[in-house]
Amino acid sequence: MQFNLKLFIRFFPQLLNGYFATLKYAGVGILLSLLFGLIIGVVLCMRIPVITFILKWYIDIFRETPLIVQMYLLYYGLPYMGILLSAPVAGMMAIILNESAFVAEIVRGGIESINPGQERAALSLGFGRVHLLIRILLPQALKSIYPSLTGQASYVLKDTSLLTLVTIVELTSVSRYLNSKYLIPGTAFIGSAIFYVVTFWVIQFVVYLLQRRQKWN
């Protein structure tokens, strides 16, 4: 398996189009999984018995089953129940539900790691539970968990490669197409790997800048 630079340059426009599609799906997945994960994590810390029970079941199911199985069930399984989802909707729903479960646990752990004395002091001063979580505990937790959250962003980017299995055209599917048509696995897949690695480096650099800013502050 060899990497041919001339072929990579020749097929660069196709790979670039697939990369832009990957960035689009990854951007949506990152934003929504962070949003839903934050909400679920905060709700878990409210300790409402019935809701906490349901959310923990949701988190356990989506964390302990493979993403590809979830994607297949949503895209190929739901039609047997009369529910038809388009490939982008089913694929992104699987990614968002899966990653939101991980984000929720990160947020919950970050909030619960804060000194409980702050919670008791705030409650004694008359703060409501919701106000306490959103205005006092969550901002402190975010300062300590944002490296983990940015790590989840990297996972979302990699998860988009599975979208090819539900007929969505993105970077990995373009590589598969080029390999199947021209039999160039090295150029096709190493070429797509270059795009992924460069993007991960950018994410790591952003995390590094954020960490430096936090230390400086």
Backbone as a printed PyTorch tensor [residue, N CA C, xyz], in Angstrom:
tensor([[[  0.8540,  -1.1950,   0.0000],
         [  0.0000,   0.0000,   0.0000],
         [  0.8860,   1.2400,   0.0000]],

        [[  0.8220,   2.0190,  -1.0710],
         [  1.6880,   3.1720,  -1.2430],
         [  0.8720,   4.4560,  -1.3650]],

        [[  1.5010,   5.5340,  -0.9330],
         [  0.8940,   6.8540,  -1.0670],
         [  1.5170,   7.5450,  -2.2680]],

        [[  0.6750,   7.9130,  -3.2290],
         [  1.1360,   8.5610,  -4.4530],
         [  0.7520,  10.0350,  -4.3990]],

        [[  1.7580,  10.9010,  -4.3050],
         [  1.4990,  12.3300,  -4.1670],
         [  0.7860,  12.8980,  -5.3880]],

        [[  1.1560,  12.4300,  -6.5700],
         [  0.5150,  12.9390,  -7.7870],
         [ -0.9750,  12.6010,  -7.8080]],

        [[ -1.2980,  11.3740,  -7.4060],
         [ -2.7100,  10.9860,  -7.3550],
         [ -3.4480,  11.7600,  -6.2650]],

        [[ -2.7660,  12.0030,  -5.1460],
         [ -3.3800,  12.7790,  -4.0700],
         [ -3.7310,  14.1890,  -4.5580]],

        [[ -2.8120,  14.8020,  -5.2840],
         [ -3.0750,  16.1390,  -5.8310],
         [ -4.2050,  16.0780,  -6.8530]],

        [[ -4.2250,  15.0220,  -7.6420],
         [ -5.2780,  14.8750,  -8.6650],
         [ -6.6580,  14.7710,  -8.0340]],

        [[ -6.7460,  13.9940,  -6.9590],
         [ -8.0470,  13.7730,  -6.3440],
         [ -8.2950,  14.6890,  -5.1370]],

        [[ -7.4180,  15.6420,  -4.9410],
         [ -7.5490,  16.5610,  -3.8080],
         [ -8.8930,  17.2900,  -3.7890]],

        [[ -9.4060,  17.7930,  -4.9270],
         [-10.7100,  18.4790,  -4.8920],
         [-11.8460,  17.5890,  -4.3650]],

        [[-11.8580,  16.3040,  -4.7670],
         [-12.9010,  15.4010,  -4.2710],
         [-12.7640,  15.1800,  -2.7650]],

        [[-11.5290,  14.9730,  -2.3160],
         [-11.2930,  14.7870,  -0.8840],
         [-11.6570,  16.0550,  -0.1110]],

        [[-11.3450,  17.2050,  -0.6890],
         [-11.6580,  18.4690,  -0.0150],
         [-13.1600,  18.6590,   0.1270]],

        [[-13.9140,  18.3090,  -0.9060],
         [-15.3760,  18.4000,  -0.8150],
         [-15.9070,  17.4780,   0.2870]],

        [[-15.3480,  16.2720,   0.3570],
         [-15.7520,  15.3570,   1.4300],
         [-15.3760,  15.8970,   2.7880]],

        [[-14.2130,  16.5560,   2.8710],
         [-13.7630,  17.1440,   4.1350],
         [-14.7030,  18.2580,   4.5910]],

        [[-15.1400,  19.0930,   3.6550],
         [-16.0800,  20.1570,   4.0090],
         [-17.3970,  19.5720,   4.5280]],

        [[-17.8500,  18.4750,   3.9200],
         [-19.0570,  17.8040,   4.4110],
         [-18.8370,  17.2600,   5.8210]],

        [[-17.6450,  16.6940,   6.0540],
         [-17.3110,  16.1880,   7.3830],
         [-17.3270,  17.3100,   8.4100]],

        [[-16.7460,  18.4630,   8.0640],
         [-16.7380,  19.6030,   8.9800],
         [-18.1560,  20.0730,   9.2840]],

        [[-19.0150,  20.0510,   8.2820],
         [-20.4090,  20.4730,   8.4860],
         [-21.1060,  19.5540,   9.4800]],

        [[-20.9930,  18.2450,   9.2650],
         [-21.6440,  17.3020,  10.1790],
         [-20.9960,  17.3390,  11.5620]],

        [[-19.6820,  17.4750,  11.6010],
         [-18.9940,  17.5270,  12.8880],
         [-19.3950,  18.7830,  13.6580]],

        [[-19.5040,  19.9170,  12.9610],
         [-19.9000,  21.1580,  13.6300],
         [-21.2720,  21.0540,  14.2680]],

        [[-22.2280,  20.5050,  13.5250],
         [-23.5780,  20.3230,  14.0710],
         [-23.5460,  19.3540,  15.2420]],

        [[-22.8050,  18.2570,  15.0780],
         [-22.7360,  17.2580,  16.1440],
         [-22.1020,  17.8030,  17.4080]],

        [[-21.0390,  18.5890,  17.2660],
         [-20.3560,  19.1460,  18.4330],
         [-21.2630,  20.1220,  19.1690]],

        [[-21.8790,  21.0370,  18.4370],
         [-22.7230,  22.0500,  19.0730],
         [-23.9050,  21.4220,  19.8080]],

        [[-24.6090,  20.5120,  19.1470],
         [-25.8120,  19.9390,  19.7600],
         [-25.4760,  18.9570,  20.8770]],

        [[-24.4100,  18.1910,  20.7110],
         [-24.0540,  17.2450,  21.7840],
         [-23.5790,  17.9920,  23.0270]],

        [[-22.8460,  19.0900,  22.8450],
         [-22.4410,  19.8970,  24.0010],
         [-23.6530,  20.5330,  24.6680]],

        [[-24.5710,  21.0550,  23.8640],
         [-25.7680,  21.6930,  24.4210],
         [-26.6130,  20.6970,  25.2100]],

        [[-26.9510,  19.5710,  24.5720],
         [-27.7870,  18.5760,  25.2450],
         [-27.0600,  17.9570,  26.4310]],

        [[-25.7530,  17.7300,  26.2720],
         [-24.9870,  17.1550,  27.3720],
         [-24.9440,  18.0700,  28.5790]],

        [[-24.7790,  19.3760,  28.3530],
         [-24.7910,  20.3410,  29.4580],
         [-26.1390,  20.3270,  30.1760]],

        [[-27.2080,  20.3330,  29.3950],
         [-28.5500,  20.3350,  29.9960],
         [-28.7710,  19.0730,  30.8110]],

        [[-28.4410,  17.9230,  30.2320],
         [-28.6570,  16.6530,  30.9310],
         [-27.7930,  16.5720,  32.1810]],

        [[-26.5320,  17.0230,  32.0780],
         [-25.6520,  16.9930,  33.2380],
         [-26.1720,  17.8310,  34.3830]],

        [[-26.6900,  19.0260,  34.0620],
         [-27.2540,  19.8980,  35.1050],
         [-28.5040,  19.2780,  35.7070]],

        [[-29.3660,  18.7210,  34.8580],
         [-30.5970,  18.0960,  35.3600],
         [-30.2740,  16.9210,  36.2800]],

        [[-29.2470,  16.1550,  35.9390],
         [-28.8440,  15.0380,  36.8040],
         [-28.4740,  15.5240,  38.1980]],

        [[-27.8200,  16.6790,  38.2600],
         [-27.3870,  17.2120,  39.5510],
         [-28.5390,  17.7800,  40.3660]],

        [[-29.7090,  17.9190,  39.7540],
         [-30.8820,  18.3740,  40.5070],
         [-31.4690,  17.2550,  41.3600]],

        [[-31.0850,  16.0110,  41.0180],
         [-31.4770,  14.8290,  41.8040],
         [-33.0030,  14.6900,  41.9160]],

        [[-33.6770,  14.8240,  40.7910],
         [-35.1190,  14.5580,  40.7330],
         [-35.2780,  13.0650,  40.4620]],

        [[-35.8320,  12.2830,  41.3830],
         [-35.7610,  10.8170,  41.3140],
         [-36.1570,  10.2020,  39.9710]],

        [[-37.3630,  10.4680,  39.4970],
         [-37.8470,   9.8170,  38.2810],
         [-37.0240,  10.2430,  37.0720]],

        [[-36.7720,  11.5500,  36.9350],
         [-36.0020,  12.0550,  35.7990],
         [-34.5680,  11.5340,  35.8470]],

        [[-33.9710,  11.4970,  37.0290],
         [-32.6150,  10.9760,  37.1700],
         [-32.5460,   9.5130,  36.7600]],

        [[-33.5520,   8.7280,  37.1450],
         [-33.6090,   7.3050,  36.7790],
         [-33.6560,   7.1440,  35.2630]],

        [[-34.4890,   7.9280,  34.6000],
         [-34.6330,   7.8410,  33.1370],
         [-33.3370,   8.2570,  32.4450]],

        [[-32.7590,   9.3590,  32.8970],
         [-31.5420,   9.8580,  32.2620],
         [-30.3670,   8.9060,  32.4600]],

        [[-30.2890,   8.2700,  33.6220],
         [-29.1940,   7.3200,  33.8420],
         [-29.3450,   6.0990,  32.9380]],

        [[-30.5850,   5.6660,  32.7010],
         [-30.8130,   4.5810,  31.7540],
         [-30.3720,   4.9930,  30.3590]],

        [[-30.7430,   6.1980,  29.9690],
         [-30.3410,   6.7150,  28.6560],
         [-28.8120,   6.7540,  28.5320]],

        [[-28.1420,   7.2800,  29.5550],
         [-26.6800,   7.3860,  29.5170],
         [-26.0380,   6.0080,  29.4510]],

        [[-26.5210,   5.0740,  30.2530],
         [-25.9490,   3.7280,  30.2540],
         [-26.1100,   3.0540,  28.8920]],

        [[-27.2990,   3.1860,  28.3040],
         [-27.5580,   2.5350,  27.0150],
         [-26.6510,   3.0960,  25.9220]],

        [[-26.5640,   4.4200,  25.8390],
         [-25.8090,   5.0200,  24.7360],
         [-24.2990,   4.9950,  24.9690]],

        [[-23.8710,   4.8920,  26.2220],
         [-22.4260,   4.7870,  26.4700],
         [-21.9260,   3.3620,  26.3230]],

        [[-22.7830,   2.3960,  26.5730],
         [-22.3340,   1.0000,  26.6180],
         [-22.6440,   0.2280,  25.3490]],

        [[-23.2340,   0.8530,  24.3420],
         [-23.4790,   0.1740,  23.0720],
         [-22.7020,   0.8970,  21.9660]],

        [[-22.2320,   0.1630,  20.9690],
         [-21.4380,   0.7870,  19.9010],
         [-22.2520,   1.8120,  19.1100]],

        [[-21.6010,   2.8810,  18.7300],
         [-22.2690,   3.9170,  17.9490],
         [-22.7990,   3.3740,  16.6290]],

        [[-22.0590,   2.4700,  16.0190],
         [-22.4930,   1.9380,  14.7330],
         [-23.8020,   1.1610,  14.8610]],

        [[-23.9860,   0.4700,  16.0000],
         [-25.2350,  -0.2510,  16.2400],
         [-26.3900,   0.7420,  16.3870]],

        [[-26.1460,   1.8200,  17.1350],
         [-27.1740,   2.8430,  17.3010],
         [-27.5560,   3.4610,  15.9580]],

        [[-26.5520,   3.7080,  15.1200],
         [-26.7980,   4.3030,  13.8160],
         [-27.6120,   3.3720,  12.9300]],

        [[-27.2570,   2.0940,  12.9410],
         [-27.9910,   1.1140,  12.1380],
         [-29.4400,   0.9770,  12.6140]],

        [[-29.6280,   0.9740,  13.9330],
         [-30.9860,   0.8340,  14.4560],
         [-31.8710,   2.0160,  14.0490]],

        [[-31.3050,   3.2220,  14.1010],
         [-32.0900,   4.4030,  13.7480],
         [-32.3900,   4.4630,  12.2500]],

        [[-31.4150,   4.0630,  11.4340],
         [-31.5990,   4.2120,   9.9880],
         [-32.2730,   2.9980,   9.3540]],

        [[-31.8510,   1.7890,   9.7640],
         [-32.4010,   0.5850,   9.1510],
         [-33.4840,  -0.0790,   9.9890]],

        [[-33.4700,   0.1610,  11.3200],
         [-34.4320,  -0.5100,  12.1850],
         [-35.7620,   0.2020,  12.3170]],

        [[-35.7320,   1.5280,  12.4640],
         [-36.9730,   2.2750,  12.6570],
         [-37.9800,   2.1390,  11.5140]],

        [[-37.5480,   1.9950,  10.2460],
         [-38.5420,   1.8070,   9.1840],
         [-39.4540,   0.6080,   9.4010]],

        [[-38.9710,  -0.4360,  10.1020],
         [-39.8220,  -1.5820,  10.3940],
         [-40.9240,  -1.2290,  11.3840]],

        [[-40.7570,  -0.0990,  12.0820],
         [-41.7830,   0.3770,  13.0100],
         [-42.6030,   1.5050,  12.3840]],

        [[-42.3870,   1.7300,  11.1000],
         [-43.1310,   2.7680,  10.4060],
         [-42.5510,   4.1590,  10.5540]],

        [[-41.3180,   4.2630,  11.0610],
         [-40.6730,   5.5630,  11.2500],
         [-39.5160,   5.6710,  10.2620]],

        [[-39.6380,   6.5890,   9.3240],
         [-38.6220,   6.7590,   8.2980],
         [-37.8090,   8.0180,   8.5770]],

        [[-36.5200,   7.8490,   8.7080],
         [-35.6170,   8.9760,   8.9100],
         [-34.6470,   9.0390,   7.7390]],

        [[-34.3530,  10.2370,   7.2840],
         [-33.3500,  10.3780,   6.2380],
         [-31.9830,  10.0060,   6.7960]],

        [[-31.0610,   9.6900,   5.8990],
         [-29.7250,   9.2870,   6.3380],
         [-29.0430,  10.3500,   7.1990]],

        [[-29.0520,  11.6430,   6.7950],
         [-28.4040,  12.6470,   7.6580],
         [-29.0510,  12.7660,   9.0270]],

        [[-30.3920,  12.6870,   9.0700],
         [-31.0820,  12.8090,  10.3530],
         [-30.7540,  11.6230,  11.2520]],

        [[-30.8300,  10.4100,  10.7070],
         [-30.5550,   9.2140,  11.5070],
         [-29.1000,   9.1850,  11.9600]],

        [[-28.1850,   9.4900,  11.0490],
         [-26.7700,   9.4540,  11.3960],
         [-26.4070,  10.4850,  12.4440]],

        [[-26.8680,  11.7180,  12.2520],
         [-26.5470,  12.7650,  13.2120],
         [-27.2520,  12.5490,  14.5400]],

        [[-28.4710,  12.0170,  14.5070],
         [-29.1840,  11.7410,  15.7520],
         [-28.4070,  10.7230,  16.5880]],

        [[-27.8720,   9.6970,  15.9310],
         [-27.0930,   8.6870,  16.6540],
         [-25.8520,   9.3120,  17.2770]],

        [[-25.1320,  10.1250,  16.5050],
         [-23.9180,  10.7580,  17.0190],
         [-24.2410,  11.6910,  18.1810]],

        [[-25.2760,  12.5080,  18.0250],
         [-25.6300,  13.4860,  19.0650],
         [-26.0870,  12.7880,  20.3460]],

        [[-26.9510,  11.7780,  20.2150],
         [-27.4130,  11.0520,  21.3980],
         [-26.2570,  10.3460,  22.0930]],

        [[-25.3520,   9.7730,  21.3020],
         [-24.2130,   9.0600,  21.8720],
         [-23.2720,  10.0080,  22.5960]],

        [[-22.8660,  11.0740,  21.9310],
         [-21.9060,  11.9960,  22.5290],
         [-22.5160,  12.8010,  23.6770]],

        [[-23.8070,  13.1030,  23.5930],
         [-24.4570,  13.8320,  24.6870],
         [-24.3850,  13.0520,  25.9890]],

        [[-24.4680,  11.7270,  25.8870],
         [-24.3910,  10.8940,  27.0880],
         [-23.0150,  11.0350,  27.7450]],

        [[-21.9550,  11.0590,  26.9400],
         [-20.6080,  11.2220,  27.4890],
         [-20.4110,  12.6250,  28.0590]],

        [[-20.8980,  13.6330,  27.3430],
         [-20.7740,  15.0160,  27.8250],
         [-21.5260,  15.1890,  29.1380]],

        [[-22.7030,  14.5950,  29.2410],
         [-23.4990,  14.7140,  30.4630],
         [-22.7460,  14.1770,  31.6720]],

        [[-22.0540,  13.0600,  31.4930],
         [-21.2880,  12.4900,  32.6020],
         [-20.0990,  13.3680,  32.9620]],

        [[-19.4740,  13.9700,  31.9620],
         [-18.3640,  14.8890,  32.2320],
         [-18.8570,  16.0850,  33.0290]],

        [[-19.9910,  16.6490,  32.6150],
         [-20.5530,  17.8160,  33.3060],
         [-20.9660,  17.4500,  34.7240]],

        [[-21.6420,  16.3130,  34.8720],
         [-22.0620,  15.8830,  36.2120],
         [-20.8670,  15.7030,  37.1250]],

        [[-19.8240,  15.0350,  36.6160],
         [-18.6340,  14.8320,  37.4260],
         [-17.9560,  16.1430,  37.7960]],

        [[-17.9340,  17.0990,  36.8440],
         [-17.3210,  18.3890,  37.1360],
         [-18.0550,  19.1540,  38.2080]],

        [[-19.3800,  19.1220,  38.1560],
         [-20.1780,  19.8290,  39.1610],
         [-20.0330,  19.1770,  40.5300]],

        [[-20.0730,  17.8480,  40.5540],
         [-20.0030,  17.1450,  41.8330],
         [-18.5980,  17.1900,  42.4490]],

        [[-17.5880,  17.5570,  41.6540],
         [-16.2300,  17.6550,  42.1930],
         [-15.9920,  18.9590,  42.9510]],

        [[-16.9140,  19.9170,  42.8200],
         [-16.7690,  21.1990,  43.5100],
         [-17.0230,  21.0020,  45.0000]],

        [[-16.2960,  21.7230,  45.8100],
         [-16.4320,  21.6300,  47.2690],
         [-17.8990,  21.7470,  47.6800]],

        [[-18.4600,  20.7210,  48.3270],
         [-19.8730,  20.7660,  48.7240],
         [-20.1920,  21.8890,  49.6980]],

        [[-19.1740,  22.4440,  50.3180],
         [-19.4090,  23.5610,  51.2280],
         [-19.9990,  24.7570,  50.5070]],

        [[-19.6430,  24.9460,  49.2390],
         [-20.2080,  26.0510,  48.4750],
         [-21.7080,  25.8700,  48.2790]],

        [[-22.1030,  24.6340,  48.0250],
         [-23.5250,  24.3510,  47.8340],
         [-24.3080,  24.6060,  49.1200]],

        [[-23.7790,  24.1350,  50.2390],
         [-24.4770,  24.3470,  51.5130],
         [-24.5610,  25.8290,  51.8520]],

        [[-23.4750,  26.5650,  51.5770],
         [-23.4790,  27.9930,  51.8870],
         [-24.5020,  28.7350,  51.0310]],

        [[-24.5580,  28.3950,  49.7400],
         [-25.4930,  29.0680,  48.8340],
         [-26.9320,  28.7620,  49.2130]],

        [[-27.2160,  27.5120,  49.5680],
         [-28.5800,  27.1480,  49.9590],
         [-28.9720,  27.8470,  51.2530]],

        [[-28.0190,  27.9970,  52.1480],
         [-28.3390,  28.6690,  53.4150],
         [-28.6190,  30.1560,  53.2100]],

        [[-28.0920,  30.7070,  52.1010],
         [-28.3340,  32.1220,  51.7910],
         [-29.6100,  32.3310,  50.9870]],

        [[-30.3230,  31.2470,  50.7300],
         [-31.6060,  31.3640,  50.0610],
         [-31.5810,  31.1310,  48.5620]],

        [[-30.4470,  30.6820,  48.0020],
         [-30.4000,  30.3790,  46.5760],
         [-31.2300,  29.1370,  46.2710]],

        [[-31.9920,  29.1790,  45.1720],
         [-32.7100,  28.0020,  44.7260],
         [-31.7600,  26.9970,  44.0970]],

        [[-32.2140,  25.7530,  43.9820],
         [-31.3630,  24.6990,  43.4440],
         [-30.9420,  24.9960,  42.0100]],

        [[-31.8870,  25.4390,  41.1950],
         [-31.5800,  25.7270,  39.7890],
         [-30.6140,  26.9020,  39.6850]],

        [[-30.8900,  27.9530,  40.4310],
         [-30.0170,  29.1350,  40.4210],
         [-28.6080,  28.7610,  40.8760]],

        [[-28.5300,  27.9310,  41.8970],
         [-27.2430,  27.4880,  42.4290],
         [-26.4330,  26.7500,  41.3570]],

        [[-27.1000,  25.8310,  40.6550],
         [-26.3920,  25.0270,  39.6580],
         [-25.9280,  25.8650,  38.4730]],

        [[-26.8180,  26.7080,  37.9600],
         [-26.5220,  27.4330,  36.7220],
         [-25.6060,  28.6220,  36.9480]],

        [[-25.7970,  29.3450,  38.0480],
         [-25.0580,  30.5920,  38.2510],
         [-23.7750,  30.4310,  39.0710]],

        [[-23.6960,  29.3690,  39.8760],
         [-22.5470,  29.2290,  40.7760],
         [-21.6990,  28.0030,  40.4520]],

        [[-22.3240,  26.8240,  40.4120],
         [-21.5590,  25.5860,  40.2690],
         [-21.1070,  25.3290,  38.8350]],

        [[-22.0230,  25.5010,  37.8700],
         [-21.6850,  25.1820,  36.4790],
         [-20.5210,  26.0210,  35.9390]],

        [[-20.5060,  27.3420,  36.1480],
         [-19.3570,  28.1190,  35.6400],
         [-18.0140,  27.6480,  36.1920]],

        [[-18.0000,  27.2640,  37.4770],
         [-16.7610,  26.7540,  38.0490],
         [-16.3830,  25.4030,  37.4420]],

        [[-17.3920,  24.5640,  37.2260],
         [-17.1280,  23.2370,  36.6660],
         [-16.5830,  23.3450,  35.2450]],

        [[-17.1120,  24.2770,  34.4630],
         [-16.6750,  24.4060,  33.0690],
         [-15.1940,  24.7340,  32.9650]],

        [[-14.6680,  25.4600,  33.9370],
         [-13.2490,  25.8160,  33.8960],
         [-12.3540,  24.5810,  34.0210]],

        [[-12.8440,  23.5700,  34.7180],
         [-12.0190,  22.3770,  34.9270],
         [-12.2910,  21.2730,  33.9050]],

        [[-13.4580,  21.3190,  33.2630],
         [-13.8150,  20.2080,  32.3620],
         [-13.6810,  20.5580,  30.8910]],

        [[-13.3500,  21.8140,  30.5630],
         [-13.3270,  22.1420,  29.1320],
         [-12.2790,  21.3490,  28.3480]],

        [[-11.1280,  20.9330,  28.9450],
         [-10.2410,  20.0520,  28.1600],
         [-10.9300,  18.7350,  27.7820]],

        [[-11.7140,  18.1890,  28.7070],
         [-12.4370,  16.9520,  28.4050],
         [-13.5130,  17.1880,  27.3500]],

        [[-14.1470,  18.3540,  27.4130],
         [-15.1830,  18.6670,  26.4350],
         [-14.5900,  18.8340,  25.0380]],

        [[-13.4310,  19.4600,  24.9650],
         [-12.7860,  19.5930,  23.6630],
         [-12.3110,  18.2330,  23.1500]],

        [[-11.9550,  17.3460,  24.0820],
         [-11.6270,  15.9840,  23.6810],
         [-12.8200,  15.2860,  23.0560]],

        [[-13.9990,  15.5220,  23.6010],
         [-15.2130,  14.9560,  23.0210],
         [-15.4620,  15.5130,  21.6320]],

        [[-15.0800,  16.7600,  21.4010],
         [-15.2220,  17.3390,  20.0620],
         [-14.4050,  16.5370,  19.0490]],

        [[-13.2180,  16.0890,  19.4610],
         [-12.3970,  15.2510,  18.5840],
         [-13.0790,  13.9260,  18.2880]],

        [[-13.7360,  13.3660,  19.3140],
         [-14.4610,  12.1080,  19.1020],
         [-15.5990,  12.2890,  18.1050]],

        [[-16.2950,  13.4170,  18.1880],
         [-17.3910,  13.6700,  17.2450],
         [-16.8540,  13.7110,  15.8240]],

        [[-15.7230,  14.3770,  15.6400],
         [-15.1240,  14.4490,  14.3060],
         [-14.8190,  13.0520,  13.7740]],

        [[-14.2560,  12.1930,  14.6260],
         [-13.9690,  10.8330,  14.1840],
         [-15.2470,  10.0310,  13.9620]],

        [[-16.2580,  10.2830,  14.7780],
         [-17.5250,   9.5650,  14.6310],
         [-18.1740,   9.8120,  13.2790]],

        [[-17.9310,  10.9840,  12.6920],
         [-18.5560,  11.2780,  11.3960],
         [-18.1070,  10.3140,  10.3120]],

        [[-16.9690,   9.6480,  10.5060],
         [-16.5080,   8.6850,   9.5010],
         [-17.4730,   7.5070,   9.3720]],

        [[-18.2790,   7.2630,  10.4140],
         [-19.2540,   6.1720,  10.3550],
         [-20.4800,   6.5270,   9.5240]],

        [[-20.6430,   7.8020,   9.2260],
         [-21.8060,   8.2170,   8.4400],
         [-21.8060,   7.5920,   7.0550]],

        [[-20.6140,   7.2070,   6.5710],
         [-20.5470,   6.5520,   5.2630],
         [-21.3410,   5.2440,   5.2410]],

        [[-21.5110,   4.6260,   6.4050],
         [-22.2190,   3.3370,   6.4800],
         [-23.7200,   3.4920,   6.3470]],

        [[-24.2170,   4.7320,   6.4490],
         [-25.6520,   4.9800,   6.2290],
         [-25.8250,   5.8820,   5.0070]],

        [[-24.9410,   5.6870,   4.0330],
         [-25.0270,   6.2750,   2.6910],
         [-24.8040,   7.7800,   2.6400]],

        [[-24.1770,   8.3610,   3.6480],
         [-23.8880,   9.8030,   3.6360],
         [-22.5110,  10.0260,   3.0210]],

        [[-22.4370,  11.0040,   2.1370],
         [-21.1630,  11.3260,   1.4890],
         [-20.3810,  12.2980,   2.3650]],

        [[-19.2340,  11.8500,   2.8410],
         [-18.3080,  12.6910,   3.6060],
         [-16.9000,  12.2070,   3.2910]],

        [[-15.9220,  12.6170,   4.0720],
         [-14.5330,  12.3640,   3.7140],
         [-14.2180,  10.8820,   3.5600]],

        [[-14.6350,  10.0640,   4.5120],
         [-14.3340,   8.6350,   4.4500],
         [-15.0280,   7.9710,   3.2710]],

        [[-16.2650,   8.3670,   2.9940],
         [-16.9750,   7.7660,   1.8640],
         [-16.3180,   8.1360,   0.5370]],

        [[-15.7740,   9.3520,   0.4410],
         [-15.0330,   9.7320,  -0.7650],
         [-13.7970,   8.8500,  -0.9230]],

        [[-13.0980,   8.5900,   0.1750],
         [-11.9240,   7.7190,   0.1230],
         [-12.3100,   6.3110,  -0.3120]],

        [[-13.4220,   5.8120,   0.2060],
         [-13.8900,   4.4750,  -0.1920],
         [-14.2240,   4.4430,  -1.6770]],

        [[-14.8570,   5.4950,  -2.1570],
         [-15.2140,   5.5550,  -3.5770],
         [-13.9690,   5.5630,  -4.4540]],

        [[-12.9850,   6.4020,  -4.0990],
         [-11.7560,   6.4760,  -4.8970],
         [-11.0260,   5.1380,  -4.9060]],

        [[-11.0100,   4.4680,  -3.7620],
         [-10.3350,   3.1730,  -3.6940],
         [-11.0600,   2.1170,  -4.5220]],

        [[-12.3950,   2.1020,  -4.4420],
         [-13.1560,   1.1040,  -5.1910],
         [-13.0680,   1.3200,  -6.6980]],

        [[-12.9290,   2.5660,  -7.1270],
         [-12.8940,   2.8650,  -8.5580],
         [-11.4930,   2.7580,  -9.1500]],

        [[-10.4770,   3.2220,  -8.3880],
         [ -9.1290,   3.2850,  -8.9370],
         [ -8.1400,   2.3450,  -8.2430]],

        [[ -8.5970,   1.6270,  -7.2080],
         [ -7.7370,   0.7040,  -6.4630],
         [ -6.4710,   1.3970,  -5.9450]],

        [[ -6.6880,   2.4670,  -5.2000],
         [ -5.5620,   3.2350,  -4.6310],
         [ -5.7860,   3.4010,  -3.1210]],

        [[ -5.7680,   2.3220,  -2.3620],
         [ -6.0680,   2.4220,  -0.9210],
         [ -5.1080,   3.3310,  -0.1660]],

        [[ -3.8160,   3.2640,  -0.5140],
         [ -2.8440,   4.1010,   0.1880],
         [ -3.1180,   5.5710,  -0.0030]],

        [[ -3.2750,   5.9760,  -1.2480],
         [ -3.5220,   7.3890,  -1.5420],
         [ -4.8690,   7.8410,  -1.0030]],

        [[ -5.9020,   7.0170,  -1.1680],
         [ -7.2480,   7.4100,  -0.7620],
         [ -7.3660,   7.5510,   0.7500]],

        [[ -6.9000,   6.5470,   1.4870],
         [ -7.1350,   6.5460,   2.9290],
         [ -6.0560,   7.3240,   3.7000]],

        [[ -4.8270,   7.2820,   3.2320],
         [ -3.8140,   8.1330,   3.8690],
         [ -4.1350,   9.5940,   3.5910]],

        [[ -4.6440,   9.8620,   2.3890],
         [ -5.0530,  11.2270,   2.0650],
         [ -6.1330,  11.7340,   2.9960]],

        [[ -7.1450,  10.9140,   3.2630],
         [ -8.2050,  11.3410,   4.1910],
         [ -7.6640,  11.4510,   5.6120]],

        [[ -6.7210,  10.5620,   5.9670],
         [ -6.1330,  10.6300,   7.3130],
         [ -5.4020,  11.9490,   7.5170]],

        [[ -4.7850,  12.4720,   6.4650],
         [ -4.0940,  13.7580,   6.5750],
         [ -5.0720,  14.8510,   6.9920]],

        [[ -6.2510,  14.8600,   6.3840],
         [ -7.2580,  15.8630,   6.7340],
         [ -7.6700,  15.7390,   8.2020]],

        [[ -7.8960,  14.4950,   8.6600],
         [ -8.3050,  14.2830,  10.0520],
         [ -7.2070,  14.7330,  11.0150]],

        [[ -5.9670,  14.3420,  10.7320],
         [ -4.8650,  14.6560,  11.6470],
         [ -4.6570,  16.1630,  11.7510]],

        [[ -4.6900,  16.8520,  10.6210],
         [ -4.5110,  18.3050,  10.6450],
         [ -5.6190,  18.9620,  11.4580]],

        [[ -6.8370,  18.4760,  11.3060],
         [ -7.9510,  19.0330,  12.0800],
         [ -7.7660,  18.7830,  13.5670]],

        [[ -7.2960,  17.5780,  13.9380],
         [ -7.0390,  17.2860,  15.3520],
         [ -5.9530,  18.1900,  15.9030]],

        [[ -4.9460,  18.4740,  15.1040],
         [ -3.8880,  19.3810,  15.5450],
         [ -4.4420,  20.7780,  15.8140]],

        [[ -5.3460,  21.2110,  14.9700],
         [ -5.9690,  22.5270,  15.1750],
         [ -6.7560,  22.5370,  16.4830]],

        [[ -7.5100,  21.4740,  16.7380],
         [ -8.2830,  21.3870,  17.9800],
         [ -7.3460,  21.3940,  19.1870]],

        [[ -6.2560,  20.6220,  19.1260],
         [ -5.2970,  20.5800,  20.2250],
         [ -4.6520,  21.9450,  20.4480]],

        [[ -4.3900,  22.6600,  19.3710],
         [ -3.7930,  23.9910,  19.4980],
         [ -4.7550,  24.9560,  20.1780]],

        [[ -6.0350,  24.8550,  19.8290],
         [ -7.0430,  25.7020,  20.4750],
         [ -7.1180,  25.3890,  21.9680]],

        [[ -7.0800,  24.1010,  22.3160],
         [ -7.0980,  23.7060,  23.7250],
         [ -5.8700,  24.2530,  24.4430]],

        [[ -4.7190,  24.1730,  23.7900],
         [ -3.4750,  24.6980,  24.3740],
         [ -3.6000,  26.1930,  24.6540]],

        [[ -4.1630,  26.9440,  23.7080],
         [ -4.3390,  28.3850,  23.9040],
         [ -5.2880,  28.6710,  25.0630]],

        [[ -6.3640,  27.8810,  25.1570],
         [ -7.3210,  28.0780,  26.2490],
         [ -6.6750,  27.7830,  27.5970]],

        [[ -5.8500,  26.7260,  27.6460],
         [ -5.1820,  26.3720,  28.8900],
         [ -4.1760,  27.4620,  29.3020]],

        [[ -3.4580,  27.9880,  28.3370],
         [ -2.5290,  29.0690,  28.6300],
         [ -3.2700,  30.3030,  29.1470]],

        [[ -4.4020,  30.5990,  28.5250],
         [ -5.1810,  31.7670,  28.9570],
         [ -5.6900,  31.5720,  30.3730]],

        [[ -6.1370,  30.3390,  30.6910],
         [ -6.6410,  30.0770,  32.0470],
         [ -5.5170,  30.2080,  33.0670]],

        [[ -4.3250,  29.6790,  32.7590],
         [ -3.1990,  29.7840,  33.6820],
         [ -2.8030,  31.2520,  33.8710]],

        [[ -2.8350,  32.0080,  32.7770],
         [ -2.4670,  33.4230,  32.8600],
         [ -3.4470,  34.1950,  33.7390]],

        [[ -4.7530,  33.8680,  33.5600],
         [ -5.7650,  34.5290,  34.3780],
         [ -5.6310,  34.1490,  35.8500]]])
